[in-house]
Amino acid sequence: MRIVEQTPTKLTLETRPAWAFIFGSILVILGVLLINYGFGIALLTFGVIFVFGASAYSFVETWTFDRIQGTFTLIRQGWLGSEFIQYEIDKIADINIGGYNFYVGNTYDASIVQVSGKNRYLGFYYTPNKKNQEEHTLYIREFLSRAC
């Protein structure tokens, strides 16, 4: 996740899931290198399928907190369509970090806590780097707590 815009009235963050393309590309390269050993064609095929499948289900997410409009907007764009979610900033109480334990380790995501108590997770931005997630959550908390 990276900060696209940070002003006193607007905070925009964006995420692009590069891991899927990197992993798929590695499989494609290994497949090409090992094609003469019998199992290279399987790696090549799996890599190509993984790259295309990941790109079809990977979304570019943009989170925009806008004081002037008084809104938080989440736009999720991908090959299979787009999603647009909007909340009023004054209805957001906090941003939480959630942790999940998988077989290979922990991963973390962020969610909006609304004044009503409902949580809305912020989508497909999961990371094994808790410090990175805490840093982005801190940017959002500071922006929400700052007066115009």
C-alpha positions as CSV (number, residue, x, y, z in Angstrom):
1,M,0.0,0.0,0.0
2,R,1.2,3.4,-0.8
3,I,0.1,7.0,-0.1
4,V,-1.0,8.6,-3.3
5,E,-2.1,11.9,-1.8
6,Q,-1.8,13.4,1.7
7,T,-3.1,16.9,2.3
8,P,-4.8,18.4,5.3
9,T,-8.2,17.8,3.6
10,K,-7.6,14.5,1.7
11,L,-5.8,11.2,2.3
12,T,-5.6,8.7,-0.5
13,L,-4.0,5.2,-0.3
14,E,-3.7,2.6,-3.0
15,T,-2.8,-1.0,-3.2
16,R,-1.8,-3.1,-6.2
17,P,-1.4,-6.8,-5.5
18,A,2.0,-7.4,-7.2
19,W,2.7,-10.7,-5.3
20,A,0.5,-12.7,-7.6
21,F,2.3,-11.5,-10.7
22,I,5.7,-12.1,-9.2
23,F,4.9,-15.6,-8.1
24,G,3.3,-16.5,-11.4
25,S,6.2,-15.0,-13.3
26,I,8.7,-17.1,-11.3
27,L,6.7,-20.2,-12.2
28,V,6.7,-19.3,-15.8
29,I,10.5,-18.7,-15.8
30,L,11.2,-22.0,-14.0
31,G,8.9,-23.8,-16.4
32,V,10.8,-22.5,-19.4
33,L,14.2,-23.3,-17.8
34,L,13.1,-26.8,-16.8
35,I,11.1,-27.7,-19.9
36,N,13.6,-30.3,-21.1
37,Y,13.4,-32.2,-17.8
38,G,9.8,-33.4,-18.2
39,F,8.1,-31.4,-15.4
40,G,9.0,-28.0,-16.8
41,I,5.9,-27.9,-19.0
42,A,3.7,-28.4,-15.9
43,L,5.4,-25.5,-14.1
44,L,5.1,-23.4,-17.3
45,T,1.4,-24.2,-17.6
46,F,0.6,-23.6,-14.0
47,G,2.6,-20.3,-14.0
48,V,0.6,-19.0,-17.0
49,I,-2.7,-20.0,-15.5
50,F,-1.7,-18.5,-12.2
51,V,-0.7,-15.2,-13.8
52,F,-4.0,-14.9,-15.7
53,G,-6.1,-16.1,-12.8
54,A,-4.4,-13.8,-10.4
55,S,-4.8,-10.8,-12.7
56,A,-8.5,-11.6,-13.2
57,Y,-9.2,-11.8,-9.4
58,S,-6.7,-9.1,-8.3
59,F,-8.1,-5.7,-7.6
60,V,-6.5,-2.3,-7.5
61,E,-8.0,-0.7,-4.3
62,T,-8.1,3.0,-3.7
63,W,-9.1,4.4,-0.3
64,T,-9.9,8.1,-0.1
65,F,-10.7,10.0,3.0
66,D,-12.0,13.5,2.0
67,R,-12.8,16.1,4.6
68,I,-14.3,18.6,2.2
69,Q,-16.9,16.0,1.0
70,G,-17.0,14.4,4.4
71,T,-16.6,10.9,2.9
72,F,-14.5,7.8,2.9
73,T,-14.6,6.1,-0.5
74,L,-13.3,2.6,-1.3
75,I,-13.0,1.9,-5.0
76,R,-12.0,-1.7,-6.0
77,Q,-11.3,-2.2,-9.7
78,G,-10.4,-5.4,-11.5
79,W,-11.0,-7.3,-14.7
80,L,-14.3,-8.7,-13.4
81,G,-15.7,-5.3,-12.5
82,S,-15.6,-2.5,-10.0
83,E,-17.0,-1.9,-6.5
84,F,-17.7,1.5,-5.0
85,I,-18.3,1.8,-1.2
86,Q,-18.8,5.1,0.5
87,Y,-19.2,6.1,4.2
88,E,-19.5,9.5,5.9
89,I,-16.3,10.3,7.8
90,D,-18.2,11.3,10.9
91,K,-19.7,7.8,11.1
92,I,-16.2,6.2,11.4
93,A,-15.1,5.6,15.0
94,D,-11.8,3.9,14.4
95,I,-9.6,1.7,12.2
96,N,-8.7,-1.7,13.6
97,I,-6.1,-4.2,12.6
98,G,-7.1,-7.9,12.5
99,G,-4.7,-10.8,12.6
100,Y,-5.2,-14.2,11.0
101,N,-3.1,-17.3,11.6
102,F,-2.4,-19.4,8.6
103,Y,-0.3,-22.5,8.2
104,V,2.6,-20.4,6.9
105,G,2.3,-17.6,9.4
106,N,0.2,-14.6,10.4
107,T,-1.3,-12.0,8.1
108,Y,-3.0,-8.7,9.0
109,D,-5.8,-6.6,7.5
110,A,-7.6,-3.4,8.5
111,S,-11.2,-2.7,9.1
112,I,-13.3,0.4,9.7
113,V,-15.2,0.5,13.0
114,Q,-18.4,2.6,12.5
115,V,-20.0,4.6,15.3
116,S,-22.9,2.1,15.2
117,G,-20.4,-0.6,16.1
118,K,-20.4,-2.4,12.8
119,N,-17.1,-3.4,11.2
120,R,-16.3,-3.2,7.5
121,Y,-13.0,-4.8,6.5
122,L,-11.1,-2.8,4.0
123,G,-10.9,-5.4,1.4
124,F,-8.1,-7.4,-0.1
125,Y,-5.1,-5.7,1.5
126,Y,-3.6,-8.4,3.6
127,T,0.0,-8.4,4.7
128,P,2.3,-10.5,6.8
129,N,4.0,-7.2,7.8
130,K,2.2,-6.0,10.9
131,K,4.4,-3.0,11.3
132,N,3.5,-1.9,7.8
133,Q,-0.2,-2.3,8.5
134,E,0.1,-0.4,11.8
135,E,1.9,2.5,10.0
136,H,-0.9,2.8,7.4
137,T,-3.6,2.6,10.1
138,L,-1.7,5.3,12.0
139,Y,-1.9,7.6,8.9
140,I,-5.6,7.1,8.7
141,R,-6.2,7.6,12.5
142,E,-4.1,10.8,12.5
143,F,-6.1,12.1,9.5
144,L,-9.4,11.3,11.1
145,S,-8.5,12.9,14.4
146,R,-7.0,16.1,12.9
147,A,-9.3,19.1,12.8
148,C,-9.7,20.9,9.5
